[in-house]
Each structure stands twice: as structure tokens, then as C-alpha cells.
Amino acid sequence: MRDAYHEELDSIGEGLVEMARLVGSAIGRATTSLLDADLKIAESVIAADEKVDDLQRELEARAINLLARQQPVATDLRIVVTSLRMSADLERSGDLARHVAKLARLRFPQTAVPGDLHATILEMGQLAQRLMAKAAEVIVSKDVDDALQLESDDDRMDELHRTLFQHLLDDRWQHGIETAVDVTLVGRYYERFADHAVSVAKRVVYLVTGEHADELTPAPTVISEVTEGK
């Protein structure tokens, strides 16, 4: 009985990792659809979000079932409750990737992003994907230092977000109001996606230590690159 119980706990963790990998891939593909005005990729991202939603519902049902049947306490209770919160972060991340893809679809066959901002948006998309890949890694490894480091890694996303607004507020902006709105939305989607990746990592810290991440100090590391789409 106890072995089956811990297998169910493990399966919840595996579901979280799968969700993180799916939404990481989704934001990478959504970025491609946005910058390349690729309708086929945009539609695939939009359709694939249903799988993320299904996983979230399945994970939630498993967690509630465990709470009802096993009445876990201490560390096990922390695992179940924290996993529910992480699944919510990951589901919202999938929604944000879908929003990027929907904007790409809305503006097709044009691109929603002016050429002079392509490099910035590309970096934001790649960084979002790397942050989520790292979040997936810390779910598996339970490495507190790596988890804490994500918040520092997210500083670059905040810088890029500010760069977009500098372009929007520049007197030389010539792309019109509609494009300004598109760029504002896209920047917000990436910034929030990154925030959810950081939130997942912080929840791992709490899961492992029982302490909130803000009370701990990360050891310096370098964020690893991942290949887009993996």
C-alpha cells in the first residue's frame, strides 16, 4: 500500500515535468510562428494547449484523490499541495504560449512584430524557453541552488521587457497604434511566462526545504542553453 502511495506521488512529479517540457516547447514554437508569420506552427501551438490542460486536470484529480484517501501529513502533504500550485503555474504558462500563437494567427500573413524588434522578441522567446527548461530540471533534481538561481536568470527578461517599452515610447516609432498594442501584449506574455517559471522553481524550494525562496540565497550558476523545440 505504501509503495503504491509513493508511486502516485512520483507520478504527480512526472506529470509536472511533462507539463513544463510541453509549455517550454510551446513558447519556442509560438515565437517562431510570431516572427516568421507561420500559420501552421501557430495553429499547432493553439491545438496542443489542450494537452497541457488535460494534464493539469489529471494531476489535480490525482492530488485530490491522494488527499482524500491517504490524508498525507508533513512532507507528503507539502508535496501534494505544492504540486497543485505548480500545475496551475504551468497551465497558465501554456495559456501564455497560446496567446502568442493566437496573435501570430490574427496578424497572418503579416507579422505582428516590426523587423527592428525581431531580435529582442527572439531573445525573449529563447530565454522563456530556457527558463522553463531549467524549471523542469529542478522539478526532477530538487536542487535548491539551481531553483533559486532562476530568479536571477529572469532579470534578463525584465531588461528585455523594458527595452520594448523604450522602443514604444521613442518619438521615432513609426509602426502605428495597432502594432504598439501587439508589441505591448507580446512583451507582457513573455514576461509573465518567465515569472511562472520562476514561481515553479520557488515552489520546488519550498517543497524541499519547507522555507520560502525569498529567505534563502542562491549560489551563482550559468543558465544552460536548450535547442528550440526540444
N, C-alpha and C positions, 0 to 999 in steps of 0.2 A: 504494500500500500504506500509506504513511504517513498519507495523508488519511483512509483508511478507519479506521486505528487511532485517530486523533484524533476521528473521528466517533463511534466506540464509547465513547471516554472521555466525550465530550459527552453521549451518550445515557444514561450512568450518572448524570451530574449531573441530567439532565432527569427521570430516574426518581425521584431523591431529592426533587426539588421536588414532583413529583406525590404522592409518599407524604406529604410534610409537609402539603400542602394537604388531602389526604384526611383525615388524622388531626386536623387543625385543625377541619375541618368536623364530624368525628365527635364531638369533645368538646363542640362547641357544641350539636349536636343531642341528645347524651346529656344535657346539662344541662337542656335543655327537657323531655325525656322524664321526667327525675327530678323536676323541680319542678312540672310540670303533670300528672304521672301519665298520660302519653301513651304507651299501649302500642304504637301503630302506629309512632311515631318510635323507640321503644326497639328494636323488632324490626328496623327498617331499619338502625339503627346496628350491631346484632349481626351481621346478614347482610352488611353492607358491609365488615366487617373482613376477610372472606375476600379481597377485592380487594387490601387492603394486604399481606396475607400472600403473595399471588401475586406482587405487585410486588417484595417483598423477595426471594423465591426467584429471580425472574427476574434481578434486579440482581446477586444473589450469583453466579448462574451466569455472567453476562457478565463479572464481575470475575475469577472464577477462570479463565475461558477466556482473558482477556487476560493474566493472569499466566503461564499455561501456554504461550501462543503467542508473546507478544511479549517476555516477561521484562523488563518495564519497570524502569528504574533511576531514582535521584534523584527529581525532582519527580513524574514519571509514576507511579513506584511509590508515592509518598506519596499521590497522588490515589486510586489503586485501593484501597490498604489503609484509608485514612481513609473512603472511601465505604462500604466494607463495615461499618465500625463505626457510621457514621451510619445506615445502613439498619437496623441492629439497634436503635438508639435509637428510630427512627421506628416500627418494628414493635411494640416494647414500648409506645410511646405509643398506638398503635391498640388494643392489648390493654386498656390502662387505660380508654380511652373505652368499650370494650365492657363492661368491668366496671361502669362507672357505669350503662350502659343495662340490664345484667342485674339490677342492684339495683332499678332502676325497674320492670322487669318482675316481679321477685319480689314487690314490695310492692303492685303493682296490684290493685285500683283505688285503694288508699291511696297516699299519698306517703311516701317514706322519710325526708323532711326535715321537721321541725316548722316551722310558719309563722314562728316568731321567728328561724329561721336561714335562711330563704329568701334574704334579701338578701345574706348572707355567701356562701352557696353560689353564688348567681347571679354575684357578683363574681368568685369563684374560677373559675367556668366561663368567663366572659368574658375574664379575664386569661389563662387557659390557652390560649384560642384566639388571643389577640393575640400571646402569646409564640411560639406555633408559626408564626403568620403571619410574624412577624419572622424566625424561623429560616429559613423558606422564602426570604425576601427575601435573607438574607445568603448562602445557598447560591448564589443567582443572581449577586448583586453582588460577592461575595468582599470585602465591606467589613469590614475588621478592627475598626474603631472601633465600628460597629454591632453586630458579633458580640460584642465584649467587653461592650457595654452590657447585653446580655441578663441577665447575672448580677446586675446592679444592679436591673434591672426585676423579677427574680424575688424580690427582698426583700419586695415587697408580698404575694406568695403565702405566704411564710413567716409574715408578720404575720397574715394571714387564717387560716392553719392554727393558729396559737397562739390566735386568737380562738375557734375552735371548741372547743378544749380548755378554755378558760376557762369556756365555757358548760357543758361536760360536768361540770366539777368544782364548779360552783356548787351550793350547797345548795338553791337554788330549782329545780333541774332536776326536772321532773315528767313526763317523757316515757317513762320506763321504760328497762330494760336493753337490750331489743332495738333500740330507736331509737338509744340511745347507741352501740351497736355499729355500726349503719348509718352514723351520722354520722362515727364514727371512721374507718371504711373509706373513705367518700367523701372525707373530708379528705385521707387518705393518697393516694388515687388522683389527685387534682388536684395535690397537692404533688409526687408522682413524675412526673406528666406534665410539669409545669413544669421539673423537673430534667432530663428528657430533651431538652426544647427548648434549655435552656442547654448541655447536653452537645453537641448538634448544632452550636451556634454556636461552642463551643470547638474542635471538630474542624475547623471552617472556618478558624479562626485558625491552627491547626497546618498545615492544608493549604497556606495562603497563605504563611506565614512560616517554617515549619519549627520554630517555637518554641511552647512550651506557653502557653496563655492566661494562666495564673497569673503568668507572667513579664512580662506586658505590662499597660499601664494604659489603660482606655477613655477616650475623650473624651465629655463629657456630652451626651446627647441625650434626647429625649422619645419614649416608645413611642407608636406610631401606633395609632389605633382601626381595627378592621375590623368589617364588618357580619356579624353571626352568620349562619353557614350558608354564607358565601361561601368 
